[in-house]
């Protein structure tokens, strides 16, 4: 099973196993990762699963959809070049070891 490494605000990390096809948000919520809210349940319409993807992983992800890109303009934490919504990152074996940083805030 591929692993996701979540870097949390307190400086700690959580490494969790994911099933292929699960999203970064689903795995975080199933394992009570602090800072991932996922208010809309993964339907790409709230922005509360915003993460910063590790630089080495960005090129392995598909480009954000129009909806994801628009939501990223509205997130509570600063949007960076490697900002993504965790609900839109579906795990594959090729993403084993992906690192995501959880922003300081998800809601205003």
Secondary structure, DSSP 8 states (H G I E B T S, - for coil): -EEEEEE-TTS-EEEEEE-TT-BHHHHHHHTT-TT---TTSSSSSS-TTEEEE-HHHHTTS----HHHHHHHTT-SS---TTEEEGGG-B--GGGTTEEEEE-S-S--
